Every structure is written in structure tokens, then in C-alpha cells.
């Protein structure tokens, strides 16, 4: 894949994940090429890769379309997360020496109520890293790579979970309990807490509507600078 096609790929995927291109939206090669100052060839190359990665569909004689939400697929991805992450915390609890990553997570999540952040966008990023760092800390790079791929695929839905203050507060509370259980090497409790935490997030997926996607969209004022 050429460097230009890679840049186009990142541009389109970022806009899909951040909600600028909504599910079902049509994508036109000429418009994307014009916006990025490139030819249609790298745009088509990028779209083909996005199709393989599950972000877009090709429409017969009609160009491209951002893949509509298939909530069953997202729920399945959440189920895979449960398997990977509960396995990860069990491994962490069995380690002779706990990794430094857990100390880093303590500084973010084991804080007083007054120190908690309330910006949904920021907490969303920190939430992703919490779960990724638990898996990465096991040292299993293959597991971490698979988990990261799932994280990218569910990001557009996951971000909506942080448009509501109660969910932000619940995330701090639940992450704190999970982290304490791991630090105290209570593997069964850590796995149970983590499974419940992810299942609650999965339940939010079922409530998502196209209206919520519109209201959760963030302005991309910095896109021109990209």
C-alpha cells in the first residue's frame, strides 16, 4: 500500500470512527480525492482496504457506503473482549512480580472523586487504554494485537457510552474495583468484575440509535490541519 493510500486510509477510518461519516453514508472517490488533493487511485486502494477491514461496503454501480451497524457483530466483539481480558487479568494475578503498567493505572483510576475527570472524550481515551494496558501487561503481544484490533472496531460505539456523566462515574468506580482486585491478586474476583463491567457496556450497545450517533458527533475543526 502506497504512502498516499495509507494517508487516505487513516483519514477515512478516523472520520468513520469519530462519527463524521455515519453508518450508511455514501462515500465518493472524487470528493475524497479532491479534499485530500490526490488522485482517485490511492483513494480506491484505501477504500478496498477499508472494505477488507470491515469499515465500508462497495455498492454495485453506486460507489461506497460506510457499513451500517450490525449490532450482533458488535455484541460478538464484546464477547471476544471478555474472553481476552478475563484471561489477561488471571495471568496478571499469577505473575511473580506485578508489571509497572499497573502502577501507571493506579495513578489514573485510583483517585479521589474530586480528582476524577468529567470530559467524556478524555475519559473515553483513558478507558480504552485501561483495557489495552491490562492485556499488554501480560507480555503476550499476539493477544494484545488482537485486542487492539477489536478496540478499533468498536470505538465508534464505545465512545457514545461516555456522553453521559453517570457512565463516566461508573467507569471510575468499576475500573477501581477491577484494579484493586488485580493488585491484591484476587483472580476470580477480578475476572468477575471485569466480565460484569464489559457486559454492562455491551448492554449500552443495544440502546444506540442513529439519533444518538448524530448528537454524539464531534466537530472536526482540526481536520483541515491534518
N, C-alpha and C positions, 0 to 999 in steps of 0.2 A: 504494500500500500504506500503510495507516494506521500511525501510530507504535506502537500496541499490537501490531499484527500483525508489525511489524518486530522488536519486542522478543521476541515469541513465536518468530519465525523464528530469531533469534540463539540463543535458549535451546535450542531443539530441535537445531539444527545443531551447536552446541557439545557437546551431550550425545552426539550421534552420533559426532562426530569424536574425542571423548575416551573413547568406549567405554562410556558409561553405558547408552545404548541400543544393543544389539548387533545385528548383521545378522540379519534375520528376526524381530526383536522387534515385537510389536503395539503400536501407539500408539492411545490412546483420547482422543478430543477432550475428553470430560467430565473425565477425570483431569488432563489438561494444563491445562484451563481452571481447574479447582479449585486446582491447585498454583500457578498464576500470578495467581489472583484476578481472572480476566477471564471474558468470555462465550465461547461456542463460536464465534462469528462470526470474530473475529480468529485464533483457533486454526485454523479451517478455511482461512482465507485464507493463513496461514503454511504450512500443510501442502500446499496447492496449489502454492505457490511452491517448496517443498522437492521436490515431485514433479517440477516442471519442471527443477530444478537437479540431479536425479538422486540425491537422498538417500533418498527414500521412494517406495513404490508404494501405490496405492489398491487395496484388495481388495473385490471385489464382495460387498456385504452384510456385510462383515467389518471395515470401518474401514480403518486404515492399517497399513503394515508398513515397518520400516526395510529398505531394499533389500538383499537378500542379496548376498554378494560374488560378483562376476563377475571372476575373475582375468584373463580375457582382456582385459577393459576396462582393468583396472589396468596390465597389461603394455603395452597400446596407449598409455596415458597416459605411461608411462615412455619409450616410443619417441618421443613428441612432445617430451618434455623434452630428449632427446638432440639432436634437431634444433634446438630453440630455443637451448639452452645452448652447443652447439658453435659455432653461428652467432655467439652473443654473444661468446665468448672470441676468435674470429677478429677481430671488429670491434674489440675492446679492444686486441688486439695491433697493429692497424693505425692506432690513434689517434696523432696527433702528440704529445699530452700525456695521460698516464695519469690517469684520474679519481681524486679524493680517496677514493672508496669503497674502492679497492684498498689504500690505506694503512690504512684502518679495519680491513679484513680481515686485514692483516698482524698487527695488534696482538692479534687473537683467535686466529689459527691458526698463525702462525709463532712459537711459544713453545717453551720447553724442556719436556721430559717432566714435570718437577716442577710446571710451571705449568698443565698440562692439567687440565681439569675431568673428573670421573668420574660426574657425575649425569646419567643418561640423559635425563631430561626437559629439563634445561637445554641439553644438547648437541643434542637434537633441535630445539629452537627455533633455536639458533645455526646448525645445519646448513641449515635452511630459509632463513634469512636469507643464508647464504653464497651459495646458488644464486640466490636472488632478487636479491641485490645485484649479482651478475655480469651479470644481464640488465638490471637497472635502470641500471647504469653506462653502458650503450651509449647511453642517452638516447632509446631507442625505446619510447615509452610504450605503444603498441599491443602490442608484443611482451611487455612487462612485464606488461600486464593479462592477456593470455592465459596467460602463465606462472604468474601468481598464482592464476588460476582452477584450473589443474591442481594446483598445490601444495595448495590447499584440498581438492580431491577425493581426493588420495592420502594426506592427513595421517594418517588412521586406521591405514593400513598402515605408512606410513613411520615412525611413532612406535615401532612394535614392533621396528624394526631397532636401537633404542637401549636395549633391555632386556638386552643382552649386552655386557660390558666389551670383548671383542676387537673388536666392531664400532665401539665408541666410539674405541678406539685407532687402528683402521684409518682412521676418518674424519679424524682429525687428520693422519695421515700422508699420506693421499690428497689432502686439501684443500691441505696444504702444498706438495705437488708441483705440483698444478694452478696454485696461486697463483704459485709461483716461475716456472713456465713462462710465464705471462701477463706477469709483471713483466719477464722477460727477452725478451719479445716473440717467443717461440718458438711460433707459432700452431699448427703441425702437432702438436707435442708436447702442447700444452695441450688441443687437441681430442681427441687420442688418450687422454690421461689422464682427461679428463672423461667421455668415452664409456665407458671401462672402468669408471670409478667408478659411473656410473649403472647400467650393466648388472649390476654386482655387487649393487647394491641391488634391481634388478628380479628377480634370481635369488632373493633372500630372499622375495619375494612368493610364490613357488611353494611355499615351505615353511610358510606360515602356516596354522594350523588354528584352529578355533573355541576349542579349549582354550587356545591362546596368547592369543587375544583376552580370555578370561576372566582369565588370570593377569596380563595386562598392564594391566588396568583400574586406574585411579587413583581413590581416594576423592574425592568432590566435596564436601568439608566446607564449602567456601565457597559452595555453590550457594544456600543459603538467603539469603545476603547479597546475591546478585545480584538 
